[in-house]
Amino acid sequence: MAIDGNTTCAVPGCGALISGPNNLCNEHRLPGMGVRVGGSTMVITAWYAEHGDEAGVILLNDWAMGAHFGGGAGFEGNLREQGFVNVGNLATPEEVEAAKKPGRGKKVGDWAGPWKTQYPWEIGSPISVDQEEISSEKDNA
Ligand SMILES: [Zn+2]
């Protein structure tokens, strides 16, 4: 089943066969929750992450993890590059539930939920550039 009727692993160059709701082969597969979206299936993986005094659970489907990151290790590395620490894959529903309750000194980050290509702290100067453009337009008027 998988995404778009794929029969092989979503990791580029892998080519191993997949089964069930998975988009990743036995070697690249990570535990997660199988879901059906229209005619496609995928496995949603959950990741614990911390940023500053915040903690939360980030979700990513297995197809995106394979196609964009080459598997779990690549995605974990990407989260670290995005500024997260103590990143880890959550293997069981119990681990996911426990991770939703932050430990001492932590609060739930508003970034928790589906993975984003960019988080607020990654956004830099574009906002100030926009303001300069607005002020120069006023000068011309
Ligand atoms: Zn594979």
Backbone and ligand atoms as CSV (ligand in chain L), in Angstrom:
chain,resi,resn,atom,element,x,y,z
A,1,MET,N,N,0.863,-1.204,0.000
A,1,MET,CA,C,0.000,0.000,0.000
A,1,MET,C,C,0.894,1.247,0.000
A,2,ALA,N,N,1.399,1.625,1.128
A,2,ALA,CA,C,2.338,2.749,1.245
A,2,ALA,C,C,1.814,3.998,0.538
A,3,ILE,N,N,2.715,4.905,0.193
A,3,ILE,CA,C,2.358,6.157,-0.483
A,3,ILE,C,C,2.374,5.928,-1.992
A,4,ASP,N,N,1.307,6.341,-2.677
A,4,ASP,CA,C,1.251,6.257,-4.141
A,4,ASP,C,C,1.555,4.857,-4.653
A,5,GLY,N,N,1.206,3.840,-3.888
A,5,GLY,CA,C,1.420,2.470,-4.347
A,5,GLY,C,C,2.873,2.050,-4.413
A,6,ASN,N,N,3.744,2.781,-3.738
A,6,ASN,CA,C,5.164,2.404,-3.730
A,6,ASN,C,C,5.334,0.993,-3.178
A,7,THR,N,N,6.302,0.266,-3.707
A,7,THR,CA,C,6.586,-1.073,-3.193
A,7,THR,C,C,7.992,-1.173,-2.617
A,8,THR,N,N,8.770,-0.105,-2.763
A,8,THR,CA,C,10.137,-0.146,-2.249
A,8,THR,C,C,10.380,1.002,-1.277
A,9,CYS,N,N,11.416,0.844,-0.493
A,9,CYS,CA,C,11.799,1.780,0.562
A,9,CYS,C,C,11.923,3.214,0.039
A,10,ALA,N,N,11.461,4.185,0.861
A,10,ALA,CA,C,11.485,5.600,0.464
A,10,ALA,C,C,12.886,6.199,0.512
A,11,VAL,N,N,13.834,5.526,1.139
A,11,VAL,CA,C,15.198,6.052,1.198
A,11,VAL,C,C,15.804,5.972,-0.207
A,12,PRO,N,N,16.273,7.113,-0.739
A,12,PRO,CA,C,16.834,7.106,-2.101
A,12,PRO,C,C,17.961,6.084,-2.234
A,13,GLY,N,N,17.888,5.275,-3.276
A,13,GLY,CA,C,18.948,4.317,-3.546
A,13,GLY,C,C,18.849,3.024,-2.764
A,14,CYS,N,N,17.853,2.910,-1.883
A,14,CYS,CA,C,17.747,1.687,-1.083
A,14,CYS,C,C,17.142,0.569,-1.933
A,15,GLY,N,N,15.878,0.739,-2.331
A,15,GLY,CA,C,15.264,-0.218,-3.239
A,15,GLY,C,C,14.751,-1.490,-2.600
A,16,ALA,N,N,14.912,-1.637,-1.283
A,16,ALA,CA,C,14.416,-2.838,-0.610
A,16,ALA,C,C,12.887,-2.815,-0.558
A,17,LEU,N,N,12.275,-3.990,-0.561
A,17,LEU,CA,C,10.825,-4.087,-0.552
A,17,LEU,C,C,10.261,-3.646,0.792
A,18,ILE,N,N,9.043,-3.084,0.735
A,18,ILE,CA,C,8.355,-2.668,1.953
A,18,ILE,C,C,7.063,-3.464,2.093
A,19,SER,N,N,6.492,-3.473,3.293
A,19,SER,CA,C,5.273,-4.222,3.531
A,19,SER,C,C,4.400,-3.484,4.525
A,20,GLY,N,N,3.111,-3.868,4.581
A,20,GLY,CA,C,2.186,-3.255,5.522
A,20,GLY,C,C,2.047,-1.763,5.248
A,21,PRO,N,N,1.854,-0.966,6.310
A,21,PRO,CA,C,1.696,0.489,6.131
A,21,PRO,C,C,3.031,1.200,5.917
A,22,ASN,N,N,4.133,0.469,5.971
A,22,ASN,CA,C,5.452,1.097,5.975
A,22,ASN,C,C,5.863,1.634,4.615
A,23,ASN,N,N,6.613,2.720,4.648
A,23,ASN,CA,C,7.279,3.251,3.462
A,23,ASN,C,C,8.783,3.041,3.550
A,24,LEU,N,N,9.196,2.356,4.604
A,24,LEU,CA,C,10.613,2.085,4.798
A,24,LEU,C,C,10.820,0.584,4.963
A,25,CYS,N,N,11.983,0.090,4.517
A,25,CYS,CA,C,12.281,-1.334,4.592
A,25,CYS,C,C,12.640,-1.721,6.036
A,26,ASN,N,N,12.851,-2.996,6.249
A,26,ASN,CA,C,13.179,-3.483,7.595
A,26,ASN,C,C,14.393,-2.773,8.171
A,27,GLU,N,N,15.361,-2.494,7.302
A,27,GLU,CA,C,16.601,-1.908,7.785
A,27,GLU,C,C,16.401,-0.449,8.208
A,28,HIS,N,N,15.605,0.308,7.435
A,28,HIS,CA,C,15.432,1.744,7.700
A,28,HIS,C,C,14.234,2.046,8.596
A,29,ARG,N,N,13.401,1.040,8.829
A,29,ARG,CA,C,12.152,1.259,9.547
A,29,ARG,C,C,12.364,1.669,10.997
A,30,LEU,N,N,11.450,2.553,11.478
A,30,LEU,CA,C,11.429,2.916,12.885
A,30,LEU,C,C,10.032,2.646,13.409
A,31,PRO,N,N,9.906,2.412,14.708
A,31,PRO,CA,C,8.571,2.190,15.250
A,31,PRO,C,C,7.719,3.437,15.133
A,32,GLY,N,N,6.405,3.231,14.996
A,32,GLY,CA,C,5.499,4.358,14.888
A,32,GLY,C,C,4.080,3.870,14.734
A,33,MET,N,N,3.174,4.795,14.432
A,33,MET,CA,C,1.762,4.464,14.332
A,33,MET,C,C,1.357,4.442,12.865
A,34,GLY,N,N,0.854,3.307,12.389
A,34,GLY,CA,C,0.409,3.197,11.007
A,34,GLY,C,C,-0.900,3.937,10.797
A,35,VAL,N,N,-0.967,4.765,9.759
A,35,VAL,CA,C,-2.189,5.488,9.452
A,35,VAL,C,C,-2.479,5.388,7.955
A,36,ARG,N,N,-3.764,5.534,7.613
A,36,ARG,CA,C,-4.172,5.524,6.220
A,36,ARG,C,C,-4.667,6.924,5.861
A,37,VAL,N,N,-4.175,7.452,4.756
A,37,VAL,CA,C,-4.615,8.754,4.258
A,37,VAL,C,C,-5.060,8.544,2.826
A,38,GLY,N,N,-6.381,8.543,2.594
A,38,GLY,CA,C,-6.882,8.224,1.269
A,38,GLY,C,C,-6.456,6.823,0.893
A,39,GLY,N,N,-5.815,6.656,-0.266
A,39,GLY,CA,C,-5.357,5.350,-0.711
A,39,GLY,C,C,-3.937,5.039,-0.301
A,40,SER,N,N,-3.372,5.859,0.540
A,40,SER,CA,C,-1.983,5.666,0.940
A,40,SER,C,C,-1.891,5.348,2.422
A,41,THR,N,N,-0.833,4.664,2.788
A,41,THR,CA,C,-0.567,4.434,4.203
A,41,THR,C,C,0.831,4.932,4.538
A,42,MET,N,N,1.016,5.242,5.796
A,42,MET,CA,C,2.326,5.686,6.267
A,42,MET,C,C,2.425,5.364,7.748
A,43,VAL,N,N,3.614,5.455,8.255
A,43,VAL,CA,C,3.850,5.251,9.679
A,43,VAL,C,C,4.340,6.577,10.258
A,44,ILE,N,N,3.619,7.059,11.263
A,44,ILE,CA,C,4.000,8.319,11.906
A,44,ILE,C,C,5.003,8.019,13.007
A,45,THR,N,N,6.188,8.583,12.880
A,45,THR,CA,C,7.188,8.404,13.924
A,45,THR,C,C,7.153,9.615,14.855
A,46,ALA,N,N,7.485,9.373,16.117
A,46,ALA,CA,C,7.451,10.432,17.135
A,46,ALA,C,C,8.851,10.607,17.709
A,47,TRP,N,N,9.220,11.869,17.911
A,47,TRP,CA,C,10.563,12.192,18.378
A,47,TRP,C,C,10.483,13.132,19.560
A,48,TYR,N,N,11.182,12.789,20.630
A,48,TYR,CA,C,11.294,13.702,21.765
A,48,TYR,C,C,12.395,14.702,21.442
A,49,ALA,N,N,12.165,15.973,21.808
A,49,ALA,CA,C,13.190,16.988,21.580
A,49,ALA,C,C,13.055,18.081,22.633
A,50,GLU,N,N,14.153,18.750,22.900
A,50,GLU,CA,C,14.158,19.878,23.820
A,50,GLU,C,C,14.783,21.076,23.121
A,51,HIS,N,N,14.266,22.260,23.464
A,51,HIS,CA,C,14.854,23.513,22.975
A,51,HIS,C,C,14.747,24.538,24.091
A,52,GLY,N,N,15.883,24.987,24.600
A,52,GLY,CA,C,15.870,25.903,25.736
A,52,GLY,C,C,15.196,25.235,26.924
A,53,ASP,N,N,14.202,25.932,27.523
A,53,ASP,CA,C,13.494,25.348,28.672
A,53,ASP,C,C,12.212,24.653,28.234
A,54,GLU,N,N,12.109,24.356,26.944
A,54,GLU,CA,C,10.909,23.705,26.428
A,54,GLU,C,C,11.213,22.285,25.963
A,55,ALA,N,N,10.199,21.445,26.059
A,55,ALA,CA,C,10.307,20.070,25.581
A,55,ALA,C,C,9.034,19.735,24.826
A,56,GLY,N,N,9.117,18.756,23.920
A,56,GLY,CA,C,7.924,18.388,23.178
A,56,GLY,C,C,8.165,17.178,22.297
A,57,VAL,N,N,7.088,16.758,21.626
A,57,VAL,CA,C,7.136,15.606,20.740
A,57,VAL,C,C,6.903,16.096,19.309
A,58,ILE,N,N,7.814,15.748,18.426
A,58,ILE,CA,C,7.730,16.140,17.017
A,58,ILE,C,C,7.365,14.903,16.194
A,59,LEU,N,N,6.422,15.061,15.272
A,59,LEU,CA,C,5.927,13.944,14.471
A,59,LEU,C,C,6.373,14.079,13.013
A,60,LEU,N,N,6.726,12.948,12.419
A,60,LEU,CA,C,7.104,12.932,11.004
A,60,LEU,C,C,6.724,11.578,10.424
A,61,ASN,N,N,6.119,11.572,9.228
A,61,ASN,CA,C,5.765,10.288,8.611
A,61,ASN,C,C,6.995,9.627,8.005
A,62,ASP,N,N,6.906,8.314,7.893
A,62,ASP,CA,C,8.099,7.549,7.497
A,62,ASP,C,C,8.514,7.806,6.054
A,63,TRP,N,N,7.548,8.177,5.197
A,63,TRP,CA,C,7.926,8.472,3.816
A,63,TRP,C,C,8.831,9.700,3.763
A,64,ALA,N,N,8.410,10.781,4.450
A,64,ALA,CA,C,9.208,12.010,4.464
A,64,ALA,C,C,10.569,11.759,5.096
A,65,MET,N,N,10.574,10.941,6.142
A,65,MET,CA,C,11.826,10.655,6.830
A,65,MET,C,C,12.813,9.959,5.893
A,66,GLY,N,N,12.301,9.030,5.086
A,66,GLY,CA,C,13.168,8.318,4.157
A,66,GLY,C,C,13.568,9.178,2.975
A,67,ALA,N,N,12.568,9.821,2.344
A,67,ALA,CA,C,12.825,10.556,1.106
A,67,ALA,C,C,13.654,11.811,1.349
A,68,HIS,N,N,13.426,12.499,2.475
A,68,HIS,CA,C,14.100,13.776,2.702
A,68,HIS,C,C,15.347,13.644,3.558
A,69,PHE,N,N,15.377,12.639,4.443
A,69,PHE,CA,C,16.476,12.565,5.407
A,69,PHE,C,C,17.247,11.249,5.325
A,70,GLY,N,N,16.830,10.328,4.456
A,70,GLY,CA,C,17.547,9.073,4.321
A,70,GLY,C,C,17.370,8.148,5.504
A,71,GLY,N,N,16.367,8.435,6.362
A,71,GLY,CA,C,16.090,7.571,7.510
A,71,GLY,C,C,16.156,8.329,8.821
A,72,GLY,N,N,15.977,7.595,9.912
A,72,GLY,CA,C,15.867,8.188,11.235
A,72,GLY,C,C,17.116,8.926,11.681
A,73,ALA,N,N,18.296,8.373,11.377
A,73,ALA,CA,C,19.530,9.023,11.822
A,73,ALA,C,C,19.678,10.390,11.167
A,74,GLY,N,N,19.305,10.466,9.892
A,74,GLY,CA,C,19.390,11.736,9.182
A,74,GLY,C,C,18.432,12.760,9.741
A,75,PHE,N,N,17.216,12.313,10.100
A,75,PHE,CA,C,16.235,13.235,10.657
A,75,PHE,C,C,16.668,13.721,12.035
A,76,GLU,N,N,17.198,12.804,12.825
A,76,GLU,CA,C,17.679,13.177,14.156
A,76,GLU,C,C,18.783,14.230,14.035
A,77,GLY,N,N,19.688,14.042,13.077
A,77,GLY,CA,C,20.754,15.016,12.854
A,77,GLY,C,C,20.193,16.358,12.422
A,78,ASN,N,N,19.132,16.321,11.601
A,78,ASN,CA,C,18.513,17.556,11.128
A,78,ASN,C,C,17.886,18.329,12.291
A,79,LEU,N,N,17.224,17.596,13.198
A,79,LEU,CA,C,16.626,18.256,14.363
A,79,LEU,C,C,17.712,18.942,15.197
A,80,ARG,N,N,18.847,18.295,15.356
A,80,ARG,CA,C,19.949,18.900,16.112
A,80,ARG,C,C,20.444,20.151,15.397
A,81,GLU,N,N,20.524,20.102,14.060
A,81,GLU,CA,C,20.947,21.280,13.299
A,81,GLU,C,C,19.947,22.418,13.466
A,82,GLN,N,N,18.677,22.070,13.692
A,82,GLN,CA,C,17.646,23.086,13.883
A,82,GLN,C,C,17.632,23.632,15.306
A,83,GLY,N,N,18.545,23.143,16.145
A,83,GLY,CA,C,18.700,23.710,17.476
A,83,GLY,C,C,18.127,22.871,18.602
A,84,PHE,N,N,17.602,21.679,18.277
A,84,PHE,CA,C,17.056,20.833,19.341
A,84,PHE,C,C,18.163,20.029,20.011
A,85,VAL,N,N,17.951,19.711,21.279
A,85,VAL,CA,C,18.888,18.856,22.012
A,85,VAL,C,C,18.110,17.692,22.631
A,86,ASN,N,N,18.862,16.698,23.100
A,86,ASN,CA,C,18.270,15.494,23.696
A,86,ASN,C,C,17.227,14.863,22.790
A,87,VAL,N,N,17.528,14.837,21.485
A,87,VAL,CA,C,16.599,14.292,20.501
A,87,VAL,C,C,16.609,12.770,20.580
A,88,GLY,N,N,15.436,12.170,20.525
A,88,GLY,CA,C,15.382,10.712,20.535
A,88,GLY,C,C,14.084,10.184,19.965
A,89,ASN,N,N,14.156,9.069,19.247
A,89,ASN,CA,C,12.965,8.431,18.706
A,89,ASN,C,C,12.182,7.752,19.827
A,90,LEU,N,N,10.861,7.904,19.788
A,90,LEU,CA,C,9.990,7.298,20.799
A,90,LEU,C,C,9.404,6.020,20.212
A,91,ALA,N,N,9.754,4.896,20.835
A,91,ALA,CA,C,9.466,3.606,20.224
A,91,ALA,C,C,8.076,3.079,20.554
A,92,THR,N,N,7.498,3.459,21.677
A,92,THR,CA,C,6.217,2.892,22.096
A,92,THR,C,C,5.225,4.007,22.427
A,93,PRO,N,N,3.907,3.709,22.359
A,93,PRO,CA,C,2.900,4.713,22.751
A,93,PRO,C,C,3.111,5.198,24.178
A,94,GLU,N,N,3.593,4.319,25.064
A,94,GLU,CA,C,3.846,4.714,26.442
A,94,GLU,C,C,4.944,5.783,26.503
A,95,GLU,N,N,5.984,5.592,25.696
A,95,GLU,CA,C,7.057,6.584,25.665
A,95,GLU,C,C,6.555,7.918,25.135
A,96,VAL,N,N,5.675,7.870,24.127
A,96,VAL,CA,C,5.127,9.103,23.560
A,96,VAL,C,C,4.300,9.835,24.612
A,97,GLU,N,N,3.445,9.095,25.328
A,97,GLU,CA,C,2.612,9.715,26.361
A,97,GLU,C,C,3.481,10.350,27.442
A,98,ALA,N,N,4.508,9.616,27.875
A,98,ALA,CA,C,5.389,10.126,28.924
A,98,ALA,C,C,6.109,11.387,28.446
A,99,ALA,N,N,6.499,11.416,27.178
A,99,ALA,CA,C,7.260,12.548,26.648
A,99,ALA,C,C,6.405,13.801,26.522
A,100,LYS,N,N,5.068,13.635,26.486
A,100,LYS,CA,C,4.187,14.796,26.370
A,100,LYS,C,C,4.097,15.566,27.684
A,101,LYS,N,N,4.536,14.920,28.773
A,101,LYS,CA,C,4.551,15.601,30.061
A,101,LYS,C,C,5.988,15.979,30.370
A,102,PRO,N,N,6.327,17.236,30.206
A,102,PRO,CA,C,7.724,17.657,30.367
A,102,PRO,C,C,8.230,17.424,31.785
A,103,GLY,N,N,9.503,17.162,31.889
A,103,GLY,CA,C,10.128,16.938,33.183
A,103,GLY,C,C,10.321,18.231,33.945
A,104,ARG,N,N,11.009,18.123,35.062
A,104,ARG,CA,C,11.228,19.281,35.925
A,104,ARG,C,C,11.883,20.429,35.158
A,105,GLY,N,N,11.376,21.640,35.366
A,105,GLY,CA,C,11.985,22.819,34.770
A,105,GLY,C,C,11.692,22.984,33.290
A,106,LYS,N,N,10.861,22.098,32.726
A,106,LYS,CA,C,10.549,22.208,31.293
A,106,LYS,C,C,9.065,22.500,31.114
A,107,LYS,N,N,8.743,23.218,30.063
A,107,LYS,CA,C,7.353,23.386,29.676
A,107,LYS,C,C,7.193,22.908,28.238
A,108,VAL,N,N,5.949,22.618,27.848
A,108,VAL,CA,C,5.708,22.108,26.498
A,108,VAL,C,C,5.917,23.236,25.487
A,109,GLY,N,N,6.786,23.006,24.512
A,109,GLY,CA,C,7.048,24.017,23.494
A,109,GLY,C,C,5.883,24.154,22.525
A,110,ASP,N,N,5.615,25.389,22.068
A,110,ASP,CA,C,4.520,25.541,21.105
A,110,ASP,C,C,4.923,25.030,19.727
A,111,TRP,N,N,6.150,24.535,19.610
A,111,TRP,CA,C,6.627,23.937,18.360
A,111,TRP,C,C,6.326,22.442,18.304
A,112,ALA,N,N,5.775,21.887,19.394
A,112,ALA,CA,C,5.471,20.455,19.418
A,112,ALA,C,C,4.394,20.137,18.392
A,113,GLY,N,N,4.487,18.933,17.796
A,113,GLY,CA,C,3.522,18.531,16.776
A,113,GLY,C,C,4.242,18.165,15.496
A,114,PRO,N,N,3.540,18.261,14.361
A,114,PRO,CA,C,4.178,17.891,13.096
A,114,PRO,C,C,5.456,18.689,12.855
A,115,TRP,N,N,6.453,18.026,12.295
A,115,TRP,CA,C,7.740,18.663,12.036
A,115,TRP,C,C,7.580,19.834,11.073
A,116,LYS,N,N,8.334,20.905,11.306
A,116,LYS,CA,C,8.332,22.073,10.439
A,116,LYS,C,C,9.707,22.240,9.810
A,117,THR,N,N,9.712,22.760,8.586
A,117,THR,CA,C,11.000,22.984,7.917
A,117,THR,C,C,11.760,24.120,8.581
A,118,GLN,N,N,11.033,25.018,9.273
A,118,GLN,CA,C,11.705,26.130,9.928
A,118,GLN,C,C,11.000,26.463,11.237
A,119,TYR,N,N,11.778,26.659,12.276
A,119,TYR,CA,C,11.229,27.020,13.577
A,119,TYR,C,C,11.512,28.492,13.867
A,120,PRO,N,N,10.699,29.094,14.762
A,120,PRO,CA,C,10.796,30.554,14.983
A,120,PRO,C,C,12.221,31.038,15.224
A,121,TRP,N,N,13.008,30.265,15.984
A,121,TRP,CA,C,14.361,30.717,16.326
A,121,TRP,C,C,15.324,30.604,15.154
A,122,GLU,N,N,14.886,29.951,14.067
A,122,GLU,CA,C,15.735,29.859,12.880
A,122,GLU,C,C,15.543,31.050,11.946
A,123,ILE,N,N,14.477,31.831,12.186
A,123,ILE,CA,C,14.154,32.952,11.302
A,123,ILE,C,C,14.947,34.165,11.750
A,124,GLY,N,N,15.738,34.707,10.867
A,124,GLY,CA,C,16.626,35.787,11.233
A,124,GLY,C,C,16.196,37.131,10.689
A,125,SER,N,N,17.035,37.717,9.870
A,125,SER,CA,C,16.912,39.108,9.452
A,125,SER,C,C,15.756,39.445,8.505
A,126,PRO,N,N,15.109,38.481,7.833
A,126,PRO,CA,C,14.078,38.877,6.848
A,126,PRO,C,C,13.043,39.857,7.384
A,127,ILE,N,N,12.689,39.766,8.672
A,127,ILE,CA,C,11.665,40.658,9.214
A,127,ILE,C,C,12.148,42.110,9.183
A,128,SER,N,N,13.388,42.365,9.595
A,128,SER,CA,C,13.907,43.733,9.601
A,128,SER,C,C,14.052,44.254,8.173
A,129,VAL,N,N,14.390,43.364,7.217
A,129,VAL,CA,C,14.471,43.771,5.814
A,129,VAL,C,C,13.109,44.254,5.340
A,130,ASP,N,N,12.049,43.504,5.702
A,130,ASP,CA,C,10.697,43.902,5.322
A,130,ASP,C,C,10.352,45.290,5.849
A,131,GLN,N,N,10.746,45.552,7.096
A,131,GLN,CA,C,10.428,46.850,7.688
A,131,GLN,C,C,11.134,47.978,6.942
A,132,GLU,N,N,12.373,47.726,6.522
A,132,GLU,CA,C,13.099,48.745,5.761
A,132,GLU,C,C,12.401,49.024,4.439
A,133,GLU,N,N,11.912,47.948,3.808
A,133,GLU,CA,C,11.219,48.129,2.523
A,133,GLU,C,C,9.953,48.958,2.720
A,134,ILE,N,N,9.227,48.705,3.818
A,134,ILE,CA,C,7.991,49.440,4.084
A,134,ILE,C,C,8.296,50.923,4.282
A,135,SER,N,N,9.349,51.236,5.059
A,135,SER,CA,C,9.664,52.642,5.357
A,135,SER,C,C,10.128,53.370,4.093
A,136,SER,N,N,10.885,52.657,3.212
A,136,SER,CA,C,11.346,53.329,2.002
A,136,SER,C,C,10.168,53.615,1.057
A,137,GLU,N,N,9.153,52.730,1.092
A,137,GLU,CA,C,7.976,52.977,0.263
A,137,GLU,C,C,7.239,54.227,0.745
A,138,LYS,N,N,7.216,54.419,2.069
A,138,LYS,CA,C,6.556,55.620,2.616
A,138,LYS,C,C,7.304,56.886,2.164
A,139,ASP,N,N,8.648,56.786,2.172
A,139,ASP,CA,C,9.443,57.956,1.763
A,139,ASP,C,C,9.134,58.361,0.324
A,140,ASN,N,N,8.916,57.350,-0.525
A,140,ASN,CA,C,8.642,57.633,-1.937
A,140,ASN,C,C,7.259,58.222,-2.149
A,141,ALA,N,N,6.352,57.933,-1.239
A,141,ALA,CA,C,4.961,58.324,-1.462
A,141,ALA,C,C,4.775,59.836,-1.334
L,1,ZN,ZN,ZN,15.514,0.939,3.050
